[in-house]
Amino acid sequence: MQTHRDERMPEGSRMIEEPAPTPATRGDEDRSVAHLRMLHSLGVTLNSLTDVGAIGEAVTAELGTLIDYHNCRVYLLQPDGTTLMPIAFRGELLVDFPEYTQETYEELITQMGEGITGTVAATRTSLLTPDAREVAFSVTIPGTDDDLLESMLAVPMLAGEDVVGVIVLSSLGYGKFDEDDQRLLEVLAAHAGAAFKTARLIEAERGAAQTAAALFALSQSLTSKRNAGEIFLEALERLPSIVGCQATAAYVQDLSTGAFKLAQVHGEDGAALRARGDIRDVPVELASGFLQGNLEPFVVPVEIAEQVPRDVWFVEETSDVLVTPLVWEPDGFGAIVAVARPGESFTDADIRFAKGLTDITSLALGNARRLSELERFHELVESLDATFWEAEGADLTFTFVGGRAAEGLGEGAAGWPTSEQRWGDHIAAADRQSALDACRDAIAHRVDANLEYRLAAEEGTEATWVRDLVHVVRRPQGGTLRGLMVDITERKQAEEALRASERKYSDAFRREREAAQQLRALDEMKNTFLEAVSHDLRTPLTSILGSALTLERSQLSIAEEDALDLVRRIATNARKLERLLGDLLDLDRLQRGIVAPQRRPTDLAELIHRAVAETENPQARTITVEAAPVVASLDGAKVERIVENLVANALRHTDVEAHVWVRAEARDGGVLIAVDDDGPGIPAELRDEVFEPFRQAPGSAAEHSPGVGIGLSLVRRFAELHGGRAWVQEREGGGGSSFRVLLPAG
């Protein structure tokens, strides 16, 4: 006796033990009419189902009313495109053949092109045979009798051009199925294929929606986290609900050693984690062997994971490992690692979802870093002797007053926004109208205004002079004013004293004029700094706030391309703030002498090429690099800043047709870096002043560039930090400037 694997009952599949079914409608109605009615009813039923198991059950049940069979099986093609999995079974138990009940579920799984079922799926062609023994590619159960006679009918389930699965019928005896049965089953298979594909799409969408909801919830949760530890812990605890795994860990790279340190670890119930004290840092040599410059997620198979030294494992027994690199602003690098459950692995969907989680985590880490830096910058701004304010452009009503408002404007100034106080009411009557006219003119022409006026004061008290830098914020719904008030009373008094002494004594006049010039220079330097603060911080902050509010109000319902554009704007402007803050903090630390160079052997040519590539060059200007291969003991980060600032300075102060050259060579026991341009050049009398803080050459092409007047000052101070010097001279060959930095060997 012979049995065919295509007819075996799969263990664990859907099964109902019942006698062989007989057609439900025979005699009174014509067979074809009855079949059409049943098919129509079954098609409606299948279209209403969204679970593949329920669809398989409905197919096997309803077929019993249409075609005589002793066994019916439904196979579904799996996402790998090669495996056919049995999901439903109905028919008689052949108790005389125990092999049917002894076969395991794994043995019943069929591959494309294997046996009758696999061949029908691969060829997309139905198979009708009166005797399965006559089919050369049929598969038999080893050890069974060769005399079992079975008729077979197998039909592929198709959805358009896609193979969904196969329906297989068998019946004891010769020629139990005919061509009418085949046509009937082919019609039913078409309905079933569409129903199965729809159900799978619904299941996929349901799963994707759940995962998207989990990622969105994570994003919302991480916005409240203020440090890396909290962010990592939240991400690791949520990852198993998105990607099936037994344990997760977060690593952060130590910038000084390159090793990856364990930041957080989390295990699901039953996961055997190793003690934190027993887990060694992942050395850079081991990590780089896996990363190899790749920032995309990747899976390390268990066979390779077991070859990794055990002292870096964070679980007692490893499995497949999913590694997703983390990169966050400005220089953070690490990875989130997930270990699969024993015997399981990770799917392509798991990898995509893990990438989404790490993208959210990276953004949260960068935001936390930027918020921390902004808080420090806020403390710096608050330490300035200035008042910040905001008012509506339409009626000049104050909406915010902060900073040193109490000292400059009086104790009640903080309450002006709630009392509907208007800008202008605080100005002395003698200066009020001219100030209001200048402010309204700025609003009308959408330009900034630089005003000087006296504050209103009680009779008999000395008036306070302020300089008010008014900025007009352009908005579709109307303009908003933001301003920065600086007390200039001392300067005004000095000027008045200068005029008085000038009238009396010419010698005293000269002395007073020199003092006033010094005060004015100091005041101008302070005002230049405040202008940079009020403009160069306000502009990117306004863009960040606008983009963030757009994302918040849209509730992420806008198009993905638009959302990505808003996120890019936030990131770009945040980087501008970060660069400006970094320059200010570096300048402060250098002035206080608390910075020391961190010298290491450095490939200068590689450093220069990297610095030039990373310098903002929005107009794609031509920059020629001529760097000889030189290795010197330098502080690479600070020398890279030197090159970036010199190149940015050349691009900023020359027109688009000008050419820029960057050269480096060994010179006088050290290295010489030169950045030349064929622009207008710098007058000899200004070649030393351009290296002073908050100074720039006349005719600057970027009067409001972030960090204006700081870059060249940092170049000279970083050079001096190395024991070297920086200067500017006329370019050899005539025309343009040549900025040069000589750094002695370490």
ZAMARGU-4260 file (C-alpha; in steps of 0.2 Angstrom, whole numbers, plus 5000, padded with zeros to 4 digits):
<rodrens>
0) 5000/5000/5000 | 5006/5017/4996 | 5002/5034/5004 | 5007/5052/4997 | 5015/5065/5008
5) 5003/5077/5000 | 4989/5068/5008 | 4995/5066/5026 | 4986/5074/5040 | 4998/5088/5048
10) 4999/5087/5066 | 4992/5103/5074 | 4983/5108/5059 | 4964/5111/5058 | 4955/5095/5057
15) 4937/5088/5059 | 4934/5069/5060 | 4919/5065/5050 | 4913/5053/5036 | 4918/5057/5018
20) 4906/5072/5013 | 4893/5070/5000 | 4887/5084/4988 | 4873/5093/4997 | 4863/5097/4982
25) 4859/5083/4969 | 4843/5079/4960 | 4831/5093/4961 | 4842/5107/4955 | 4855/5106/4941
30) 4872/5102/4948 | 4880/5117/4939 | 4867/5129/4946 | 4869/5123/4963 | 4888/5124/4962
35) 4887/5142/4956 | 4875/5147/4970 | 4887/5139/4983 | 4902/5147/4975 | 4894/5164/4976
40) 4889/5162/4994 | 4907/5155/4999 | 4915/5170/4990 | 4904/5182/5001 | 4909/5172/5016
45) 4928/5173/5012 | 4928/5191/5008 | 4921/5194/5026 | 4935/5185/5035 | 4951/5193/5040
50) 4960/5178/5048 | 4969/5166/5038 | 4965/5151/5049 | 4946/5155/5048 | 4948/5157/5029
55) 4956/5140/5028 | 4943/5132/5039 | 4929/5140/5028 | 4937/5133/5012 | 4939/5115/5018
60) 4921/5115/5026 | 4912/5122/5011 | 4922/5111/4998 | 4914/5096/5006 | 4897/5102/5000
65) 4903/5104/4982 | 4916/5089/4979 | 4917/5072/4986 | 4934/5069/4994 | 4942/5060/5009
70) 4955/5073/5012 | 4957/5092/5009 | 4972/5102/5013 | 4976/5121/5011 | 4994/5126/5010
75) 5000/5144/5011 | 5016/5151/5003 | 5027/5159/5017 | 5035/5176/5015 | 5052/5168/5011
80) 5044/5163/4994 | 5049/5145/4995 | 5040/5137/5009 | 5022/5130/5008 | 5015/5128/5026
85) 4999/5117/5029 | 4986/5128/5038 | 4970/5118/5037 | 4964/5100/5035 | 4948/5091/5034
90) 4943/5073/5030 | 4942/5055/5036 | 4955/5048/5047 | 4963/5033/5039 | 4965/5023/5055
95) 4972/5008/5045 | 4987/5019/5041 | 4995/5025/5057 | 5009/5034/5047 | 4996/5048/5044
100) 4995/5052/5063 | 5014/5049/5066 | 5021/5062/5054 | 5027/5078/5063 | 5021/5095/5057
105) 5039/5100/5052 | 5039/5085/5040 | 5023/5091/5031 | 5030/5107/5027 | 5033/5108/5008
110) 5045/5118/4997 | 5041/5126/4980 | 5044/5113/4966 | 5044/5098/4979 | 5030/5084/4976
115) 5013/5087/4969 | 5009/5102/4980 | 5026/5111/4977 | 5025/5108/4958 | 5008/5115/4957
120) 5013/5130/4966 | 5029/5132/4956 | 5021/5130/4939 | 5005/5139/4943 | 4996/5125/4934
125) 4982/5114/4941 | 4985/5095/4942 | 4971/5082/4940 | 4977/5063/4941 | 4966/5048/4942
130) 4980/5039/4951 | 4994/5048/4961 | 5005/5033/4959 | 5007/5038/4940 | 5014/5056/4944
135) 5033/5055/4943 | 5036/5069/4956 | 5024/5064/4969 | 5031/5061/4986 | 5027/5045/4997
140) 5029/5042/5015 | 5044/5030/5018 | 5040/5013/5024 | 5021/5013/5018 | 5013/5001/5006
145) 5014/5005/4988 | 4996/4998/4983 | 4986/5013/4990 | 4976/5020/4975 | 4971/5038/4977
150) 4964/5051/4965 | 4971/5069/4967 | 4966/5086/4962 | 4978/5101/4966 | 4974/5119/4961
155) 4985/5134/4964 | 4978/5149/4973 | 4983/5165/4964 | 4980/5183/4967 | 4985/5192/4952
160) 5002/5187/4947 | 5006/5181/4965 | 5005/5163/4971 | 4996/5163/4987 | 4996/5144/4990
165) 4988/5127/4985 | 4972/5118/4988 | 4974/5099/4987 | 4960/5086/4987 | 4962/5067/4987
170) 4950/5052/4987 | 4952/5034/4988 | 4950/5025/4971 | 4953/5028/4953 | 4947/5043/4944
175) 4936/5051/4958 | 4938/5069/4951 | 4933/5075/4934 | 4936/5091/4924 | 4920/5099/4931
180) 4928/5097/4949 | 4944/5105/4943 | 4935/5120/4935 | 4925/5122/4951 | 4940/5121/4962
185) 4949/5133/4951 | 4935/5146/4954 | 4935/5143/4972 | 4954/5144/4973 | 4953/5162/4965
190) 4941/5168/4978 | 4952/5160/4992 | 4968/5167/4985 | 4961/5185/4985 | 4954/5182/5003
195) 4970/5175/5010 | 4980/5190/5002 | 4968/5202/5009 | 4969/5194/5026 | 4988/5195/5026
200) 4988/5213/5021 | 4976/5217/5035 | 4987/5207/5047 | 5002/5216/5041 | 4994/5233/5042
205) 4987/5229/5060 | 5005/5224/5065 | 5013/5239/5057 | 5000/5250/5065 | 5004/5243/5082
210) 5022/5245/5080 | 5020/5262/5074 | 5009/5266/5089 | 5023/5259/5100 | 5036/5269/5091
215) 5026/5285/5093 | 5023/5282/5111 | 5042/5280/5113 | 5045/5296/5104 | 5032/5305/5116
220) 5040/5297/5131 | 5058/5301/5126 | 5054/5320/5124 | 5053/5321/5143 | 5069/5313/5146
225) 5084/5324/5150 | 5099/5313/5151 | 5106/5298/5141 | 5103/5285/5155 | 5085/5288/5156
230) 5083/5288/5137 | 5093/5272/5135 | 5083/5263/5148 | 5066/5268/5141 | 5072/5263/5123
235) 5078/5246/5130 | 5062/5242/5140 | 5051/5246/5125 | 5061/5237/5111 | 5055/5219/5116
240) 5037/5224/5113 | 5042/5230/5095 | 5055/5217/5091 | 5054/5200/5099 | 5070/5197/5109
245) 5076/5191/5126 | 5088/5205/5131 | 5094/5222/5125 | 5108/5233/5129 | 5115/5250/5125
250) 5133/5254/5121 | 5142/5271/5120 | 5159/5273/5112 | 5172/5281/5123 | 5180/5295/5111
255) 5197/5293/5120 | 5199/5274/5118 | 5187/5270/5105 | 5180/5256/5115 | 5161/5253/5117
260) 5155/5254/5135 | 5139/5246/5142 | 5127/5260/5146 | 5111/5251/5150 | 5105/5233/5149
265) 5088/5225/5150 | 5081/5207/5151 | 5064/5200/5148 | 5057/5188/5161 | 5067/5172/5161
270) 5082/5180/5152 | 5098/5176/5161 | 5109/5192/5162 | 5127/5192/5167 | 5132/5203/5182
275) 5137/5221/5176 | 5154/5219/5184 | 5158/5204/5174 | 5154/5212/5157 | 5170/5220/5149
280) 5170/5234/5137 | 5169/5230/5118 | 5186/5234/5112 | 5187/5245/5096 | 5196/5231/5086
285) 5182/5219/5089 | 5168/5232/5086 | 5176/5239/5070 | 5176/5221/5063 | 5158/5221/5063
290) 5154/5239/5060 | 5166/5242/5045 | 5159/5259/5043 | 5142/5253/5041 | 5128/5263/5050
295) 5114/5252/5045 | 5107/5238/5057 | 5114/5221/5054 | 5111/5203/5061 | 5126/5193/5068
300) 5121/5174/5067 | 5123/5164/5083 | 5137/5154/5075 | 5148/5170/5074 | 5141/5177/5090
305) 5147/5162/5099 | 5165/5166/5093 | 5165/5183/5102 | 5175/5183/5118 | 5163/5178/5132
310) 5168/5192/5144 | 5159/5205/5133 | 5143/5195/5133 | 5128/5202/5143 | 5118/5186/5142
315) 5123/5169/5149 | 5117/5160/5133 | 5118/5170/5116 | 5107/5168/5100 | 5106/5178/5084
320) 5111/5196/5088 | 5104/5212/5080 | 5115/5227/5081 | 5108/5244/5077 | 5121/5258/5077
325) 5117/5275/5085 | 5123/5292/5080 | 5118/5308/5088 | 5124/5326/5088 | 5137/5332/5090
330) 5149/5317/5091 | 5139/5303/5100 | 5141/5286/5093 | 5135/5269/5100 | 5123/5255/5097
335) 5108/5246/5103 | 5110/5227/5103 | 5096/5214/5105 | 5098/5196/5107 | 5085/5184/5099
340) 5075/5172/5109 | 5083/5154/5109 | 5079/5146/5092 | 5072/5162/5084 | 5080/5175/5073
345) 5076/5192/5067 | 5065/5196/5051 | 5067/5211/5039 | 5053/5219/5048 | 5062/5217/5064
350) 5077/5226/5057 | 5067/5240/5050 | 5057/5243/5066 | 5074/5242/5076 | 5081/5256/5065
355) 5065/5266/5068 | 5068/5264/5087 | 5086/5269/5086 | 5082/5284/5075 | 5070/5290/5088
360) 5083/5287/5102 | 5097/5296/5092 | 5086/5311/5090 | 5081/5311/5109 | 5100/5309/5113
365) 5104/5324/5102 | 5090/5334/5109 | 5095/5331/5127 | 5112/5336/5123 | 5107/5352/5114
370) 5094/5356/5128 | 5108/5354/5141 | 5119/5366/5131 | 5105/5378/5128 | 5102/5379/5147
375) 5120/5383/5149 | 5119/5396/5136 | 5103/5403/5144 | 5113/5405/5160 | 5126/5414/5150
380) 5113/5426/5143 | 5105/5428/5159 | 5122/5434/5166 | 5122/5448/5154 | 5116/5465/5159
385) 5102/5466/5147 | 5083/5465/5146 | 5074/5454/5133 | 5056/5458/5127 | 5043/5453/5115
390) 5028/5462/5109 | 5014/5461/5096 | 5017/5470/5080 | 4999/5476/5078 | 4997/5486/5094
395) 5014/5484/5102 | 5007/5475/5117 | 5021/5467/5127 | 5019/5448/5127 | 5036/5444/5137
400) 5048/5454/5147 | 5063/5445/5155 | 5082/5446/5159 | 5087/5460/5169 | 5070/5469/5168
405) 5068/5473/5186 | 5085/5481/5187 | 5083/5491/5171 | 5064/5494/5170 | 5058/5493/5188
410) 5050/5479/5199 | 5034/5479/5190 | 5041/5476/5172 | 5039/5457/5173 | 5020/5460/5175
415) 5018/5471/5159 | 5012/5457/5148 | 4997/5453/5159 | 4993/5472/5162 | 4993/5475/5143
420) 5007/5487/5144 | 5013/5493/5127 | 5030/5496/5120 | 5033/5514/5121 | 5025/5518/5137
425) 5041/5515/5146 | 5050/5528/5136 | 5053/5546/5142 | 5040/5558/5135 | 5054/5568/5126
430) 5060/5553/5116 | 5044/5543/5115 | 5037/5549/5098 | 5053/5548/5088 | 5055/5530/5095
435) 5038/5525/5091 | 5039/5532/5073 | 5056/5522/5071 | 5048/5506/5077 | 5032/5507/5066
440) 5043/5511/5051 | 5053/5495/5055 | 5037/5485/5056 | 5031/5493/5039 | 5047/5489/5030
445) 5050/5473/5039 | 5068/5478/5044 | 5077/5479/5061 | 5079/5495/5071 | 5093/5501/5082
450) 5086/5514/5094 | 5093/5524/5108 | 5081/5533/5120 | 5079/5538/5139 | 5067/5528/5150
455) 5053/5537/5159 | 5058/5542/5176 | 5051/5551/5191 | 5054/5570/5191 | 5070/5574/5200
460) 5078/5558/5196 | 5092/5555/5183 | 5086/5547/5167 | 5093/5530/5161 | 5098/5528/5143
465) 5096/5512/5134 | 5100/5505/5117 | 5086/5494/5110 | 5089/5482/5096 | 5072/5479/5089
470) 5070/5463/5077 | 5054/5461/5067 | 5049/5443/5066 | 5040/5439/5049 | 5024/5428/5051
475) 5010/5425/5040 | 4997/5430/5053 | 5006/5446/5057 | 5022/5453/5063 | 5030/5451/5081
480) 5043/5461/5088 | 5058/5455/5099 | 5071/5466/5107 | 5086/5468/5118 | 5088/5483/5129
485) 5106/5487/5135 | 5110/5501/5148 | 5121/5514/5139 | 5119/5527/5153 | 5138/5527/5157
490) 5142/5529/5138 | 5130/5544/5137 | 5137/5552/5152 | 5154/5550/5146 | 5149/5558/5129
495) 5141/5572/5139 | 5156/5574/5150 | 5167/5574/5134 | 5157/5588/5126 | 5158/5599/5142
500) 5176/5597/5144 | 5179/5600/5126 | 5171/5617/5128 | 5183/5621/5142 | 5200/5613/5140
505) 5207/5606/5124 | 5220/5595/5133 | 5206/5588/5144 | 5196/5586/5129 | 5209/5575/5121
510) 5210/5564/5137 | 5191/5563/5138 | 5190/5558/5120 | 5202/5544/5122 | 5193/5538/5137
515) 5176/5539/5128 | 5183/5530/5113 | 5189/5516/5124 | 5172/5516/5132 | 5164/5516/5115
520) 5175/5502/5109 | 5170/5492/5124 | 5152/5496/5121 | 5153/5492/5103 | 5161/5476/5107
525) 5147/5472/5119 | 5134/5477/5107 | 5142/5467/5093 | 5141/5452/5104 | 5123/5456/5109
530) 5118/5458/5091 | 5126/5441/5087 | 5116/5434/5102 | 5099/5443/5097 | 5100/5439/5079
535) 5111/5423/5076 | 5102/5414/5090 | 5085/5420/5087 | 5085/5416/5069 | 5088/5397/5071
540) 5078/5396/5087 | 5063/5404/5077 | 5065/5391/5063 | 5067/5377/5076 | 5051/5382/5085
545) 5041/5385/5069 | 5046/5368/5063 | 5043/5359/5079 | 5026/5368/5081 | 5021/5362/5064
550) 5025/5344/5068 | 5016/5346/5085 | 5000/5353/5077 | 5000/5341/5062 | 5000/5327/5075
555) 5012/5318/5062 | 4998/5318/5049 | 5008/5327/5036 | 5017/5319/5022 | 5033/5310/5026
560) 5043/5320/5014 | 5037/5336/5022 | 5040/5329/5040 | 5057/5324/5035 | 5060/5342/5028
565) 5055/5350/5045 | 5066/5338/5055 | 5081/5342/5043 | 5077/5361/5046 | 5077/5358/5065
570) 5093/5348/5064 | 5102/5361/5053 | 5097/5376/5064 | 5102/5366/5080 | 5119/5363/5073
575) 5121/5382/5069 | 5116/5385/5087 | 5129/5372/5093 | 5143/5379/5082 | 5140/5397/5089
580) 5139/5391/5107 | 5154/5380/5105 | 5164/5395/5098 | 5158/5406/5112 | 5163/5393/5125
585) 5180/5390/5117 | 5184/5408/5117 | 5179/5410/5135 | 5190/5395/5140 | 5204/5401/5130
590) 5203/5418/5137 | 5203/5410/5155 | 5218/5399/5150 | 5209/5383/5155 | 5212/5373/5139
595) 5227/5362/5135 | 5230/5354/5118 | 5227/5335/5117 | 5241/5330/5106 | 5241/5314/5096
600) 5250/5309/5080 | 5239/5315/5067 | 5239/5313/5048 | 5238/5332/5043 | 5233/5328/5025
605) 5219/5317/5030 | 5213/5330/5043 | 5213/5344/5030 | 5203/5335/5017 | 5190/5330/5030
610) 5189/5348/5037 | 5187/5355/5019 | 5174/5342/5015 | 5164/5346/5031 | 5164/5365/5029
615) 5148/5373/5023 | 5150/5377/5005 | 5132/5381/4999 | 5137/5389/4983 | 5149/5374/4979
620) 5164/5385/4977 | 5180/5379/4970 | 5192/5374/4984 | 5209/5366/4979 | 5218/5356/4992
625) 5237/5353/4991 | 5242/5344/5007 | 5258/5335/5008 | 5258/5318/5018 | 5264/5324/5035
630) 5261/5316/5052 | 5263/5328/5067 | 5259/5328/5085 | 5244/5339/5086 | 5227/5342/5094
635) 5217/5335/5079 | 5200/5343/5084 | 5207/5360/5086 | 5218/5360/5071 | 5202/5354/5061
640) 5193/5369/5068 | 5208/5380/5062 | 5206/5374/5044 | 5186/5375/5045 | 5187/5393/5051
645) 5200/5399/5038 | 5190/5391/5024 | 5174/5397/5030 | 5182/5415/5032 | 5188/5414/5014
650) 5171/5409/5007 | 5162/5422/5017 | 5173/5437/5012 | 5176/5433/4993 | 5163/5433/4979
655) 5157/5417/4970 | 5170/5418/4956 | 5185/5419/4968 | 5196/5403/4970 | 5202/5396/4987
660) 5218/5386/4990 | 5222/5375/5005 | 5240/5370/5007 | 5250/5361/5021 | 5268/5356/5022
665) 5282/5353/5034 | 5291/5369/5039 | 5304/5374/5052 | 5302/5358/5062 | 5284/5360/5062
670) 5269/5361/5050 | 5263/5376/5040 | 5245/5378/5035 | 5240/5391/5022 | 5223/5396/5016
675) 5224/5408/5001 | 5211/5416/4990 | 5211/5428/4975 | 5198/5440/4983 | 5200/5458/4987
680) 5213/5456/5001 | 5215/5464/5017 | 5223/5481/5020 | 5239/5481/5029 | 5233/5491/5043
685) 5219/5479/5047 | 5229/5463/5046 | 5231/5461/5065 | 5214/5468/5070 | 5204/5454/5060
690) 5211/5441/5073 | 5203/5451/5087 | 5186/5445/5094 | 5170/5452/5086 | 5180/5461/5072
695) 5179/5458/5054 | 5186/5466/5038 | 5176/5480/5030 | 5164/5474/5016 | 5160/5457/5024
700) 5148/5447/5014 | 5140/5439/5029 | 5136/5453/5042 | 5124/5441/5051 | 5133/5424/5049
705) 5133/5414/5065 | 5149/5417/5075 | 5153/5432/5066 | 5170/5440/5072 | 5174/5424/5082
710) 5182/5412/5069 | 5198/5421/5066 | 5201/5425/5084 | 5199/5406/5088 | 5212/5402/5074
715) 5225/5413/5082 | 5222/5407/5100 | 5222/5388/5094 | 5238/5391/5086 | 5245/5400/5101
720) 5239/5385/5111 | 5250/5374/5101 | 5265/5386/5104 | 5263/5393/5086 | 5256/5408/5078
725) 5244/5414/5065 | 5245/5429/5053 | 5238/5436/5036 | 5248/5442/5022 | 5246/5446/5003
730) 5245/5431/4993 | 5261/5427/4983 | 5259/5431/4965 | 5248/5446/4969 | 5230/5449/4973
735) 5220/5441/4988 | 5224/5436/5005 | 5235/5422/5012 | 5230/5416/5030 | 5244/5406/5038
740) 5246/5396/5054 | 5263/5389/5059 | 5262/5375/5072 | 5279/5368/5080 | 5281/5350/5082
745) 5274/5343/5098
</rodrens>
